[in-house]
Amino acid sequence: MEITHVSIRPRVSGCRLRHGFTLVELLVVIAIIGTLLALLLPAVQSAREAARRTSCSNNLKQTALGMLTYEDAKKRFVFGSTYSSGTGAPGTAVPAVSARPWKVWFVELMPFIEQGDVANRLNPREDYEGPTNRPLLEKRRVPLQECPSNPYAAGCRRLNDGGQSHTGFFPWTAASGANYPNWPVSCYGLSMGPQGVGSTPHPIDCTQGYGSYCRSNAYAYRFGWDWSAPTENPGMFGGRNRFQCRVKDVSDGLSKTLMLCERRGELGYWSGLYSVNFVGVPTGMRINSPSQTFDTWADWQNNMGAASYHSGGAFFALGAGAVVFIQENIAFDVYNYLGNRMDGQSAAVP
């Protein structure tokens, strides 16, 4: 009898072992990703701000080149505004309001910064807010006048209206009433050196501290901070007159004199791109001055100084065309020497 051997093999289950994340492991991975993002985000933000600063600097550079091209063609730099009459020659008094229509520096500069197509269509016999000109200019943005770090640069209204019903930029036309034009915000302005702004001197940043009236002490007299009766323009431009500076009028040297600067135009009652009054930026206020307010109606004088959204200072263009970043803690004497074209100090940007 043949005996057959039968091998019996144990049955193996058809289920395969599966490996996955435990809850703890998942939380650890999420924490690692969050940490990496937290480390990466500041670097991304820093890179973006660096790009915005470069763009802002380039805006000033291109505008400065337009100013120099204008000077080469006209043998004078452009005026700040024709709001006041007189030639503005050094040593002469600046008279009161001139005949209209009034003009402003940026519109005059347009043909020299590739904006001639608009400038050529304007009616030279009417104000900018006139029936022909207003439709051409209102809400017309010019990227060259927009600092990308300024969140209000793309806007066409003041930051607030000081409790008033109108929120546009004041064009200086009595007939305008509350119907103020929606001019674009102007992020750059003309340096008018050590003067005040307004019909009477106002509190600006003297070394004695914010709140003092600068013409009431010897420190102020040294720089001539008094808008009410200027005898000449210490800077390369007047705040609201026809003064046109010549190269020979900058006795301190174009490379040592401020020409253009950043400003927070959304804080200025007059700081629309096509507004004709108070277009200058005084060095009598510190860069990013602590006297700035958000009241663009009653405190507009205190918002007229150089300012920016860049940490620690603002960009400036010198008369020779170079663009520099000036720290807000610059010695106040040096800052005003740079603003004055003819004080004999020949101060250099630190």
VEXGUKOL-782029 format. One line per 8 residues: for each residue z, y, x of C-alpha. Coordinates in Angstrom, 1 decimal, m for minus. Layout:
VEXGUKOL-782029
Z/Y/X; ...;
end
This chain:
VEXGUKOL-782029
0.0/0.0/0.0; m1.1/3.3/1.5; 1.3/6.1/1.3; m0.1/9.6/0.9; 1.8/12.5/2.5; 1.7/15.6/0.3; 2.8/18.8/2.0; 4.4/21.3/m0.3;
4.0/24.9/0.7; 6.1/27.6/m0.8; 4.3/30.0/m3.1; 3.9/33.5/m1.6; 4.1/36.3/m4.1; 0.9/38.3/m4.5; 2.8/41.6/m4.3; 2.3/43.7/m1.1;
5.1/45.8/0.4; 4.5/49.5/m0.1; 5.8/52.3/2.2; 6.3/55.9/0.9; 8.4/59.1/1.4; 11.9/59.1/0.4; 13.3/62.2/m1.3; 15.1/63.2/1.9;
11.9/62.8/4.0; 10.0/64.9/1.5; 12.6/67.7/1.6; 12.5/67.7/5.4; 8.7/68.1/5.4; 8.9/70.9/2.9; 11.5/72.6/5.0; 9.4/72.3/8.2;
6.3/73.7/6.4; 8.4/76.6/5.1; 9.8/77.4/8.5; 6.3/77.4/10.0; 5.0/79.8/7.3; 8.0/82.0/7.9; 7.2/82.2/11.5; 3.5/82.7/10.9;
3.7/85.4/8.2; 5.0/88.2/10.4; 2.3/87.5/12.9; m0.3/87.7/10.2; 1.2/90.9/8.9; 1.3/92.3/12.4; m2.4/91.4/13.0; m3.4/93.1/9.7;
m1.5/96.3/10.5; m3.0/96.3/14.0; m6.4/96.1/12.4; m5.5/98.9/10.0; m4.3/101.1/12.8; m7.6/100.5/14.7; m9.5/101.5/11.6; m7.4/104.6/11.1;
m7.9/105.6/14.7; m11.6/105.1/14.4; m11.7/107.4/11.3; m10.2/110.2/13.3; m12.5/109.5/16.2; m15.6/109.7/14.0; m14.3/112.9/12.3; m13.5/114.4/15.7;
m17.1/113.6/16.9; m18.4/115.3/13.8; m16.3/118.4/14.6; m17.7/118.5/18.1; m21.2/118.1/16.9; m20.7/121.0/14.5; m19.4/123.1/17.4; m22.3/122.2/19.5;
m24.7/123.3/16.7; m22.8/126.4/15.6; m21.0/127.4/18.9; m17.8/127.5/16.9; m15.6/125.0/15.2; m15.6/124.8/11.4; m13.3/127.1/9.5; m10.3/125.6/7.6;
m11.1/127.4/4.3; m12.7/130.6/3.2; m9.9/131.2/0.7; m8.9/134.3/2.7; m11.2/136.9/4.0; m11.7/138.2/7.5; m13.3/136.8/10.6; m10.0/135.5/11.9;
m10.8/136.6/15.5; m7.8/136.2/17.9; m5.5/139.2/17.6; m6.7/140.4/14.3; m4.7/140.4/11.0; m5.7/137.9/8.3; m6.4/139.8/5.1; m5.8/138.5/1.6;
m8.0/136.6/m0.9; m11.7/136.7/m0.2; m14.7/136.7/m2.6; m15.7/133.4/m4.2; m17.0/130.8/m4.2; m14.5/129.4/m1.6; m15.4/126.7/0.8; m13.4/124.1/2.7;
m13.9/122.5/6.1; m14.6/119.0/5.0; m17.5/119.8/2.8; m18.9/122.0/5.6; m18.6/119.1/8.0; m20.3/116.6/5.7; m23.8/117.0/7.2; m22.3/116.1/10.6;
m20.6/112.9/9.4; m23.5/111.3/7.5; m22.5/112.9/4.2; m25.4/115.3/4.1; m27.0/113.7/1.0; m24.1/115.0/m1.1; m23.6/118.3/0.7; m27.3/119.2/0.2;
m27.0/118.7/m3.6; m24.1/121.1/m4.0; m24.6/124.5/m5.5; m23.4/127.0/m2.8; m23.0/129.7/m5.5; m20.2/128.0/m7.4; m16.8/126.6/m6.7; m16.4/122.9/m6.1;
m15.0/122.4/m9.6; m17.9/124.3/m11.1; m20.3/122.6/m13.6; m22.8/121.5/m11.0; m20.5/120.6/m8.1; m17.6/118.9/m10.0; m19.6/115.8/m11.2; m20.9/115.3/m7.6;
m17.4/115.5/m6.0; m14.9/114.3/m8.5; m13.6/110.8/m7.7; m16.1/110.6/m4.8; m14.2/108.8/m2.1; m15.1/109.1/1.6; m13.9/106.1/3.5; m13.8/108.2/6.7;
m10.9/110.1/5.1; m8.9/107.1/4.0; m6.2/105.5/6.2; m6.1/101.8/5.3; m2.3/101.7/5.9; m1.8/104.3/3.2; m1.5/102.6/m0.2; m2.5/105.8/m2.0;
m5.6/106.4/0.1; m8.0/105.0/m2.5; m6.5/107.2/m5.3; m7.6/110.4/m6.8; m4.3/111.8/m7.9; m1.1/113.1/m6.5; 1.8/110.6/m6.1; 3.7/112.3/m8.9;
3.3/115.4/m11.0; 6.8/117.0/m10.5; 7.4/116.9/m14.2; 4.2/118.8/m15.1; 1.5/117.6/m17.4; m1.3/117.6/m14.8; m1.6/115.1/m12.1; m4.8/116.0/m10.3;
m5.0/118.1/m7.1; m4.8/121.8/m7.5; m8.2/123.3/m6.7; m7.0/127.0/m6.9; m8.9/128.1/m9.9; m6.9/130.1/m12.5; m9.2/128.9/m15.3; m8.5/125.3/m14.5;
m5.2/125.1/m16.3; m4.1/121.6/m16.7; m7.6/120.2/m16.2; m7.2/119.7/m12.4; m10.0/117.7/m10.7; m9.4/114.1/m9.6; m10.2/114.8/m6.0; m9.7/111.9/m3.6;
m6.6/111.9/m1.5; m7.2/113.4/2.0; m5.4/111.4/4.7; m6.3/113.6/7.6; m6.0/117.4/8.1; m6.6/120.2/10.5; m3.9/121.1/13.0; m3.0/124.8/12.6;
m0.2/124.8/15.2; 3.2/126.3/15.0; 3.1/128.2/11.7; 4.8/127.8/8.4; 3.1/127.4/5.1; 3.6/129.1/1.8; 4.0/132.7/0.7; 7.4/133.0/2.4;
8.9/131.0/5.2; 10.5/127.8/4.1; 12.9/125.2/5.6; 11.2/123.3/8.4; 12.5/121.3/11.3; 14.0/123.6/13.8; 16.3/122.3/16.5; 19.2/123.8/14.6;
18.6/121.2/11.9; 16.8/120.8/8.7; 17.7/123.5/6.2; 17.5/126.6/8.4; 14.8/129.2/8.0; 12.9/129.2/11.2; 12.1/132.9/11.5; 15.8/133.7/11.3;
16.5/132.6/14.8; 15.3/133.0/18.3; 13.9/129.5/18.6; 11.6/130.2/15.7; 10.3/133.5/17.0; 9.3/131.7/20.2; 6.6/129.9/18.2; 5.9/132.5/15.6;
6.6/130.3/12.5; 5.9/132.8/9.8; 3.1/132.3/7.3; 3.7/135.5/5.4; 2.1/137.9/7.9; 0.2/136.0/10.6; m1.5/138.1/13.2; m3.6/135.3/14.5;
m3.9/131.5/14.3; m2.0/129.8/17.1; m3.7/126.5/16.4; m7.3/125.6/16.5; m7.5/126.2/12.7; m6.1/128.5/10.1; m4.3/127.2/7.1; m6.5/129.1/4.6;
m8.8/131.6/6.3; m12.2/132.0/7.8; m11.1/131.8/11.4; m13.6/129.8/13.5; m12.2/128.8/16.9; m14.5/128.9/19.9; m14.1/126.7/23.0; m13.1/129.8/25.0;
m10.4/130.6/22.5; m8.6/127.3/23.5; m7.2/128.6/26.8; m4.8/125.7/27.2; m7.8/123.3/27.2; m9.3/121.1/24.5; m7.8/118.0/26.0; m4.3/119.4/25.6;
m4.6/120.9/22.1; m4.3/119.2/18.8; m7.3/119.3/16.5; m6.9/116.7/13.7; m4.0/114.6/12.5; m2.8/112.2/9.9; m1.0/113.4/6.8; 0.3/111.9/3.6;
m2.1/113.6/1.3; m0.7/112.0/m1.9; 2.5/114.2/m1.4; 0.6/117.5/m1.2; m0.1/119.7/m4.3; m3.1/121.0/m2.5; m4.1/117.9/m0.5; m7.2/116.8/m2.4;
m10.2/116.3/m0.2; m12.0/119.2/m1.8; m9.1/121.6/m2.4; m9.5/124.9/m0.6; m6.0/126.2/m0.3; m3.4/125.4/2.4; m5.6/122.9/4.2; m3.8/123.1/7.5;
m1.1/120.9/8.9; 1.7/122.8/10.8; 3.4/121.5/13.9; 6.4/123.5/12.7; 7.5/120.3/10.9; 8.3/117.1/12.8; 6.0/114.1/12.5; 7.2/112.0/9.5;
9.5/114.9/8.8; 12.8/114.1/7.0; 12.1/117.2/4.9; 9.3/115.3/3.0; 10.0/114.8/m0.7; 8.2/113.2/m3.6; 8.0/116.4/m5.5; 4.4/117.5/m5.1;
4.9/120.5/m7.5; 8.0/122.4/m6.4; 8.4/121.1/m2.8; 4.8/120.9/m1.7; 5.6/123.0/1.4; 7.9/120.3/2.7; 5.2/117.7/2.5; 2.6/119.5/4.6;
3.5/118.1/8.1; 1.8/115.4/10.0; 2.8/112.0/8.6; 1.6/108.4/8.4; 2.4/104.9/7.2; 2.3/103.6/10.8; 5.7/102.8/12.2; 7.1/105.4/14.7;
4.5/108.2/14.6; 1.0/109.2/13.6; m2.6/109.4/15.0; m4.0/112.7/16.3; m7.3/113.8/17.6; m7.4/116.3/20.5; m9.9/119.1/20.8; m12.0/117.2/23.3;
m12.3/114.3/20.8; m9.8/111.7/22.2; m7.5/110.1/19.7; m3.9/109.5/20.6; m0.8/108.1/18.8; 2.1/110.5/19.1; 5.6/109.2/18.6; 7.7/110.9/15.9;
10.5/111.5/18.4; 8.4/113.6/20.7; 10.3/116.6/22.0; 9.8/119.4/19.5; 8.9/121.9/22.1; 6.2/119.7/23.5; 4.8/119.0/20.0; 4.5/122.7/19.3;
3.0/123.5/22.7; 0.3/120.9/21.9; m0.3/122.6/18.6; m0.7/126.0/20.2; m4.1/126.5/21.8; m3.1/129.5/23.9; 0.6/129.5/24.9; m0.1/128.8/28.5;
2.0/125.7/28.5; m0.8/123.1/28.9; 1.5/120.4/27.6; 0.2/116.8/27.7; 0.7/114.0/25.2; 3.6/111.8/26.5;
end
